[in-house]
């Protein structure tokens, strides 16, 4: 069986995903997805279900129409473009975006935690960053800068963008996880109680 891919969605789209109002996602960078792929849908630290990728198409932002807006769950193409430019401020009308059409294969009635990839602590990553900075634990200067940015931005995604791009999310996650483990070793941080 082929390996499942993953699609991450902002919390802004969680409600539309849960209601099934979204069958398209538009990304600024070429995705690592192709028609036929199965992908787990992630949002807010939960897995909402599984989708099948129907198509991946490049299109200029200026060429998006009402059909794409409706599939994305928006009332108009202007709303869609406004949301895309808010999410990807560097987009111009001439920029190419990638339209990923999908269909739900399975939607979980009760969304699942991200499992082993889920954040295991009671505090959020941003709160852990703040605790690490104020606790006096030993931190490399680069780690301190990344944790400061995470504490300020309150989001791994936004911190990564400020550092230079979404591709830096693993760097931010790695730094905050190392800090969390160090805090846990010193008894300053507890894991969330499992249900």
Residue pairs with C-beta under 8 A, 6 or more apart in sequence:
2 37
2 38
4 38
4 39
4 40
4 50
5 32
5 33
5 37
5 38
5 39
5 40
5 53
6 39
6 40
6 42
7 25
7 33
7 39
7 40
7 41
7 42
7 51
7 100
7 102
8 42
8 43
9 17
9 25
9 41
9 42
9 43
10 43
10 87
10 157
11 43
11 44
12 83
13 22
13 43
13 73
14 43
14 44
14 48
16 22
16 73
17 41
17 43
17 48
18 48
20 104
20 107
21 73
22 71
22 72
22 73
23 71
23 101
23 102
23 103
24 68
24 71
24 72
24 99
24 100
24 101
24 102
25 72
25 99
25 100
25 102
26 64
26 68
26 72
26 80
26 84
26 97
26 98
26 99
26 100
27 97
27 98
27 100
28 84
28 87
28 88
28 90
28 91
28 95
28 97
28 98
29 98
29 166
30 58
30 98
31 56
31 98
31 100
33 39
33 53
33 56
33 100
34 53
34 56
35 53
35 54
35 55
35 56
36 52
36 53
37 52
37 53
38 50
38 51
38 52
38 53
38 105
39 50
39 51
39 52
39 53
39 102
40 47
40 49
40 50
41 47
41 48
41 49
41 50
41 51
42 48
42 114
45 113
45 114
45 118
45 119
46 111
46 112
46 113
46 114
47 108
47 111
47 112
47 113
47 114
47 115
48 107
48 108
48 111
49 104
49 105
49 106
49 107
49 108
49 111
50 104
50 105
50 106
51 102
51 103
51 104
51 105
52 102
52 103
52 105
53 100
53 101
53 102
54 101
54 102
54 103
55 99
55 100
55 101
56 98
56 99
56 100
56 101
57 98
57 99
57 101
58 96
58 97
58 98
58 99
59 68
59 96
59 97
59 98
59 99
60 93
60 94
60 95
60 96
60 97
61 81
61 84
61 91
61 92
61 93
61 94
61 95
61 96
61 97
62 93
62 94
64 77
64 80
64 81
64 97
65 77
66 76
66 77
68 77
68 80
68 99
69 75
69 76
69 77
69 79
69 80
71 101
72 80
74 80
74 83
84 91
84 97
85 91
91 97
119 125
120 191
120 192
121 128
121 180
121 184
121 189
121 190
121 191
121 192
122 190
122 191
122 192
122 193
123 131
123 189
124 154
125 150
125 156
125 173
125 176
125 180
126 150
126 151
126 153
126 154
126 155
128 176
128 179
128 180
128 183
128 189
129 147
129 148
129 150
129 151
129 176
129 179
130 151
131 183
131 188
131 189
132 139
132 147
132 176
132 179
132 180
132 182
132 183
133 139
133 144
133 147
133 148
133 151
135 183
135 186
135 188
137 179
137 182
137 183
137 186
137 188
138 182
139 147
139 179
143 175
143 178
143 179
146 159
146 163
146 171
146 172
146 175
146 176
147 175
147 176
147 179
149 159
149 162
149 163
149 172
150 156
150 159
150 172
150 175
150 176
152 159
153 159
153 162
156 169
156 172
156 173
156 176
157 166
157 169
159 172
160 166
160 167
160 168
160 169
160 171
160 172
163 171
163 172
180 189
183 189
184 190
184 191
